[in-house]
Amino acid sequence: MQRDFCHGLFTPLRRASRYRTRMDASPGAAPEPDHARTRALLLAVFAIASCALVYELLASTIASYLLGDSVTQFSTIIGVYLFAMGVGSWLSRHVRRDLLARFIEIEILVGLIGGLSSPVLFFAFGTVSAFRVVLYAWVLATGVLVGLEIPLLLRILKDRYPLRDLVSTVLSLDYLGALAASLLFPLWLVPRVGLMRSSFVFGVLNLLVAVWMCHVFRREHRRPRLTVQAWAALAVLLAGVAYADDLMEQSERRLYAEPVILSRSSPYQRIVLTQANGDVRLFLNGNLQFSSRDEYRYHEALVHPGLAAVAAPRRVLVLGGGDGLAVREILRDERVEQVTLVDLDPLVTELFAGHDVLAALNGHALRSPRVTVVNADAFVWLEENAEPYDFIVVDFPDPSNYSLGKLYTTTFYRRLAAHLEAGGIAAIQSTSPLAAREAFWCIVETLRAVGLHAAPYHAAVPAFGEWGFVLASREPYRAPDRFVPGLRYLTPAVARSLFEFPADMDAVPVEVNHLNNQVLVQYHTAGWSRYAR
């Protein structure tokens, strides 16, 4: 089947030969073009289409990592990029002479600008206050140059093909190149190659096209300097490929105040750990997840007010919390027989189970025989599994974008409620009631909208400030009289005080967060934006 497809795709080459024979039948006609050169141009279409999509995905992903709200970043970057491609296509009409030389020059520029996109954007974020100006200027420049490529190629090829074969063949290869890039990007480039090296690699691919064109068409363009420029640019990007890890490390030093001790990319997020003066901090996509100096306050407050109130918490479910710190607190309670941890990212759970420094933070909880780790999307997993649990901990990142916001909707909480035993309790991290007041109370009201009793409370965590939690159950919550021994923060008296809210954090009117509106994300963004200012 593959052979038939390829055979059909390049069938126009034979038609082009007959077409040129008819066109050149008159005396003094130019000789028939070399099929190898035509194939070189067609393969260039495939290569540049792959590069173009990768540059677009790189800019969108980096913007999501650095600025948050992946839906907004992808939408705006893609929109600006497509607009810029349209501008480039329109500008191509003004290129009237030396089309082949102009095409090679554009390939060199695209390779350099696209290949340098990751280092430029990462370094700009840490050093330039107007990062968005740099981001969109770079996207515009890349898009305009990419938009010039295909129109020029079509004009270069127009004398080698009948029009109907030319357009269909070029567009087919263009779409195939885009498909290849869209599959490579999440499955191989991000997790295996990394964002920094990926931009260099595809810049190299663009420049290899330029070098190849310089060689194949050396008699036509007759500009030796183009070949020198292409090789020089290629050398720069090959050096970037070799030193991509060092460049990424240097850029991350500018992003984080403390020295970076570990950084990894998974298909889901950028994982960075810093350490200074004994304080280990975890960042996911640039957002702080915990500080080892005070995380015990957060995790004791998240786990023990609910766990201690359950009469017999034999089976416990943890959603999120792949660092194992909530699991560590749960295992303090000897009544717990089985803990199931469901976390999306296997890289996080592997690091916190196998890395000596990180495993020590959670007391090697993920290696406990009482713990089962499942790497899955919790939203889907709850729908596909029917086991009930006595106690559930929901420790997801804040609802800063729509992919996370779905985990705080009525749809999700109905699935969660279906897994609660009759006397069970779910403890849910619920952002800051001080910085994002409307978002916090939106979570409370969303839980109540699905028929659960919601008991909101908060705790002071120095690394975060005031932080909020909600206990959800079928019966009204009753505070326990005692906790497991060895806690550093909670006592029964302290725990009771956490359920009192001062005036600046008290309840406000809010809407319920549904899957089809995700008003919570808007509350969260608006609240933290005001607080940051």
Helices and strands as residue ranges (DSSP letters): H 2-9, H 11-23, H 35-67, H 70-91, G 92-94, H 99-115, H 117-127, H 131-157, H 163-184, I 185-193, H 195-216, H 218-221, H 224-242, H 244-255, E 260-265, E 270-276, E 279-284, E 287-291, H 295-307, E 315-320, H 325-331, E 338-343, H 346-354, H 356-361, G 365-367, E 371-375, H 378-384, E 389-395, H 402-405, G 406-408, H 410-417, E 420-429, H 437-449, E 453-461, E 465-473, H 492-497, G 503-505, H 519-532
